[in-house]
Amino acid sequence: MRESEEDRDVPLSPLAVGYMWSTRIITLSVEMGLIVLAFYWLDRKLSTAPLFIIIGSLLAVTFFIVQITAMTKKPIGRSDRE
């Protein structure tokens, strides 16, 4: 019986690793931008000049740092698919 792709112990190419990291960073950047946009919308709705945009920016940066730290602790490759 032929092995499935998940069962092989073939290392990923550098290009594949680069694509994986770029998609992760882009996803986090979009999430960070959506958080800031949501707080900007709330700022405009409540007419509270820069209060919520500052809170949203700090929250987004904190979220980004926590997620990047968690990602760098986990190896890329076979364990990501499990």
MDAnalysis code that builds the backbone (N, CA, C; Angstrom):
import MDAnalysis as mda
import numpy as np

u = mda.Universe.empty(246, n_residues=82, atom_resindex=np.repeat(np.arange(82), 3), trajectory=True)
u.add_TopologyAttr("name", ["N", "CA", "C"] * 82)
u.add_TopologyAttr("resid", np.arange(1, 83))
u.add_TopologyAttr("resname", ["MET", "ARG", "GLU", "SER", "GLU", "GLU", "ASP", "ARG", "ASP", "VAL", "PRO", "LEU", "SER", "PRO", "LEU", "ALA", "VAL", "GLY", "TYR", "MET", "TRP", "SER", "THR", "ARG", "ILE", "ILE", "THR", "LEU", "SER", "VAL", "GLU", "MET", "GLY", "LEU", "ILE", "VAL", "LEU", "ALA", "PHE", "TYR", "TRP", "LEU", "ASP", "ARG", "LYS", "LEU", "SER", "THR", "ALA", "PRO", "LEU", "PHE", "ILE", "ILE", "ILE", "GLY", "SER", "LEU", "LEU", "ALA", "VAL", "THR", "PHE", "PHE", "ILE", "VAL", "GLN", "ILE", "THR", "ALA", "MET", "THR", "LYS", "LYS", "PRO", "ILE", "GLY", "ARG", "SER", "ASP", "ARG", "GLU"])
u.atoms.positions = np.array([
    [0.845, -1.170, 0.000],
    [0.000, 0.000, 0.000],
    [0.895, 1.238, 0.000],
    [0.493, 2.229, -0.751],
    [1.273, 3.455, -0.873],
    [1.074, 4.363, 0.338],
    [2.160, 4.984, 0.789],
    [2.072, 5.876, 1.948],
    [1.336, 7.154, 1.571],
    [0.553, 7.662, 2.515],
    [-0.080, 8.955, 2.269],
    [0.951, 10.057, 2.507],
    [0.641, 11.256, 2.045],
    [1.593, 12.364, 2.172],
    [1.873, 12.704, 3.625],
    [0.886, 12.542, 4.509],
    [1.082, 12.849, 5.922],
    [2.022, 11.872, 6.606],
    [2.125, 10.647, 6.095],
    [2.923, 9.618, 6.750],
    [4.398, 9.653, 6.347],
    [4.746, 10.418, 5.334],
    [6.134, 10.466, 4.891],
    [6.977, 11.323, 5.825],
    [8.253, 10.986, 5.929],
    [9.188, 11.767, 6.732],
    [10.087, 12.615, 5.838],
    [9.510, 13.169, 4.792],
    [10.265, 13.990, 3.862],
    [10.251, 15.429, 4.381],
    [11.412, 16.052, 4.517],
    [11.429, 17.442, 4.992],
    [10.825, 18.379, 3.948],
    [10.275, 19.469, 4.421],
    [9.694, 20.456, 3.517],
    [10.783, 21.262, 2.841],
    [10.521, 21.675, 1.622],
    [11.497, 22.501, 0.908],
    [11.512, 23.903, 1.520],
    [12.601, 24.634, 1.333],
    [12.652, 26.002, 1.857],
    [11.544, 26.884, 1.286],
    [11.161, 26.658, 0.039],
    [10.080, 27.425, -0.566],
    [8.750, 27.151, 0.135],
    [8.496, 25.889, 0.467],
    [7.260, 25.534, 1.176],
    [7.227, 26.168, 2.563],
    [8.356, 26.158, 3.246],
    [8.434, 26.778, 4.566],
    [8.200, 28.284, 4.451],
    [8.769, 28.901, 3.421],
    [8.562, 30.329, 3.195],
    [7.102, 30.661, 2.938],
    [6.436, 29.839, 2.129],
    [5.007, 30.051, 1.877],
    [4.188, 29.887, 3.151],
    [4.544, 28.916, 3.958],
    [3.803, 28.705, 5.208],
    [3.945, 29.918, 6.117],
    [5.165, 30.441, 6.262],
    [5.379, 31.604, 7.120],
    [4.692, 32.840, 6.552],
    [4.744, 33.020, 5.241],
    [4.120, 34.214, 4.663],
    [2.612, 34.185, 4.838],
    [1.985, 33.033, 4.682],
    [0.537, 32.971, 4.891],
    [0.181, 33.202, 6.358],
    [1.000, 32.721, 7.255],
    [0.741, 32.958, 8.675],
    [0.838, 34.443, 9.012],
    [1.873, 35.110, 8.524],
    [2.063, 36.528, 8.812],
    [0.967, 37.370, 8.165],
    [0.590, 37.033, 6.935],
    [-0.488, 37.771, 6.272],
    [-1.795, 37.601, 7.033],
    [-2.087, 36.392, 7.476],
    [-3.310, 36.144, 8.239],
    [-3.317, 36.961, 9.528],
    [-2.213, 36.965, 10.237],
    [-2.135, 37.748, 11.469],
    [-2.266, 39.242, 11.202],
    [-1.694, 39.712, 10.109],
    [-1.789, 41.131, 9.772],
    [-3.222, 41.531, 9.450],
    [-3.929, 40.675, 8.740],
    [-5.336, 40.955, 8.438],
    [-6.159, 40.972, 9.718],
    [-5.919, 40.014, 10.595],
    [-6.637, 39.989, 11.872],
    [-6.341, 41.251, 12.683],
    [-5.082, 41.673, 12.678],
    [-4.692, 42.874, 13.409],
    [-5.396, 44.095, 12.823],
    [-5.442, 44.188, 11.513],
    [-6.123, 45.291, 10.857],
    [-7.621, 45.303, 11.133],
    [-8.236, 44.134, 11.175],
    [-9.672, 44.064, 11.459],
    [-9.990, 44.513, 12.883],
    [-9.117, 44.185, 13.819],
    [-9.318, 44.631, 15.202],
    [-9.261, 46.156, 15.265],
    [-8.262, 46.745, 14.610],
    [-8.122, 48.201, 14.625],
    [-9.309, 48.856, 13.921],
    [-9.750, 48.302, 12.800],
    [-10.911, 48.856, 12.096],
    [-12.180, 48.774, 12.936],
    [-12.350, 47.698, 13.674],
    [-13.530, 47.567, 14.530],
    [-13.529, 48.632, 15.625],
    [-12.376, 48.879, 16.214],
    [-12.302, 49.907, 17.252],
    [-12.408, 51.307, 16.655],
    [-11.941, 51.504, 15.428],
    [-12.106, 52.780, 14.741],
    [-13.592, 53.049, 14.496],
    [-14.308, 52.018, 14.052],
    [-15.747, 52.144, 13.826],
    [-16.452, 52.496, 15.140],
    [-16.063, 51.840, 16.225],
    [-16.648, 52.119, 17.534],
    [-16.343, 53.556, 17.963],
    [-15.145, 54.022, 17.677],
    [-14.752, 55.399, 17.973],
    [-15.648, 56.393, 17.230],
    [-15.885, 56.123, 15.979],
    [-16.727, 57.019, 15.179],
    [-18.181, 56.976, 15.632],
    [-18.638, 55.797, 16.000],
    [-20.031, 55.623, 16.425],
    [-20.304, 56.354, 17.741],
    [-19.352, 56.297, 18.673],
    [-19.542, 56.903, 19.990],
    [-18.958, 58.318, 20.085],
    [-18.347, 58.792, 19.016],
    [-17.722, 60.124, 18.968],
    [-16.714, 60.344, 20.101],
    [-15.886, 59.366, 20.324],
    [-14.827, 59.465, 21.340],
    [-13.487, 59.467, 20.622],
    [-13.090, 60.654, 20.190],
    [-11.927, 60.867, 19.320],
    [-10.934, 59.707, 19.252],
    [-9.812, 59.725, 19.956],
    [-8.848, 58.651, 19.736],
    [-8.868, 57.556, 20.794],
    [-9.847, 57.556, 21.688],
    [-9.824, 56.623, 22.815],
    [-9.823, 55.166, 22.365],
    [-10.832, 54.761, 21.621],
    [-10.953, 53.348, 21.262],
    [-9.940, 52.920, 20.198],
    [-9.498, 53.843, 19.350],
    [-8.487, 53.479, 18.356],
    [-7.159, 53.163, 19.043],
    [-6.844, 53.879, 20.110],
    [-5.623, 53.589, 20.870],
    [-5.760, 52.252, 21.594],
    [-6.907, 52.036, 22.224],
    [-7.145, 50.761, 22.914],
    [-7.100, 49.604, 21.921],
    [-7.736, 49.779, 20.759],
    [-7.742, 48.735, 19.736],
    [-6.357, 48.450, 19.192],
    [-5.567, 49.495, 19.001],
    [-4.203, 49.305, 18.499],
    [-3.350, 48.534, 19.504],
    [-3.469, 48.898, 20.771],
    [-2.708, 48.176, 21.802],
    [-3.158, 46.720, 21.913],
    [-4.454, 46.505, 21.816],
    [-4.983, 45.140, 21.852],
    [-4.500, 44.333, 20.643],
    [-4.499, 44.942, 19.467],
    [-4.065, 44.253, 18.255],
    [-2.580, 43.899, 18.321],
    [-1.750, 44.822, 18.796],
    [-0.314, 44.547, 18.910],
    [-0.062, 43.446, 19.933],
    [-0.775, 43.481, 21.043],
    [-0.637, 42.434, 22.061],
    [-1.035, 41.076, 21.495],
    [-2.148, 41.034, 20.776],
    [-2.613, 39.798, 20.140],
    [-1.571, 39.282, 19.149],
    [-1.011, 40.182, 18.346],
    [-0.006, 39.819, 17.354],
    [1.223, 39.210, 18.018],
    [1.711, 39.833, 19.079],
    [2.903, 39.337, 19.767],
    [2.650, 37.964, 20.384],
    [1.495, 37.780, 20.996],
    [1.162, 36.490, 21.600],
    [1.086, 35.401, 20.534],
    [0.455, 35.696, 19.402],
    [0.320, 34.697, 18.343],
    [1.665, 34.367, 17.691],
    [2.497, 35.374, 17.454],
    [3.822, 35.125, 16.870],
    [4.672, 34.286, 17.815],
    [4.599, 34.579, 19.104],
    [5.349, 33.797, 20.087],
    [4.885, 32.341, 20.090],
    [3.586, 32.129, 20.035],
    [3.062, 30.759, 20.004],
    [3.471, 30.042, 18.720],
    [3.489, 30.748, 17.596],
    [3.860, 30.129, 16.318],
    [5.328, 29.734, 16.275],
    [6.178, 30.556, 16.835],
    [7.608, 30.259, 16.750],
    [8.030, 29.127, 17.673],
    [7.217, 28.812, 18.648],
    [7.542, 27.686, 19.532],
    [7.189, 26.349, 18.890],
    [6.242, 26.354, 17.949],
    [5.792, 25.125, 17.315],
    [6.552, 24.911, 16.014],
    [7.126, 23.715, 15.781],
    [7.863, 23.480, 14.538],
    [6.933, 23.449, 13.324],
    [7.472, 23.820, 12.184],
    [6.712, 23.787, 10.937],
    [6.918, 22.424, 10.299],
    [5.863, 21.918, 9.712],
    [6.008, 20.663, 8.989],
    [4.983, 19.649, 9.409],
    [5.437, 18.470, 9.694],
    [4.565, 17.349, 9.953],
    [3.635, 17.587, 11.134],
    [4.103, 18.189, 12.206],
    [3.267, 18.383, 13.389],
    [2.142, 19.383, 13.143],
    [2.268, 20.261, 12.127],
    [1.214, 21.209, 11.807],
    [-0.026, 20.517, 11.257],
    [0.167, 19.386, 10.642],
    [-0.967, 18.688, 10.013],
    [-1.712, 17.800, 10.984],
    [-1.186, 17.593, 12.155],
    [-1.826, 16.685, 13.112],
    [-2.823, 17.409, 13.978],
])
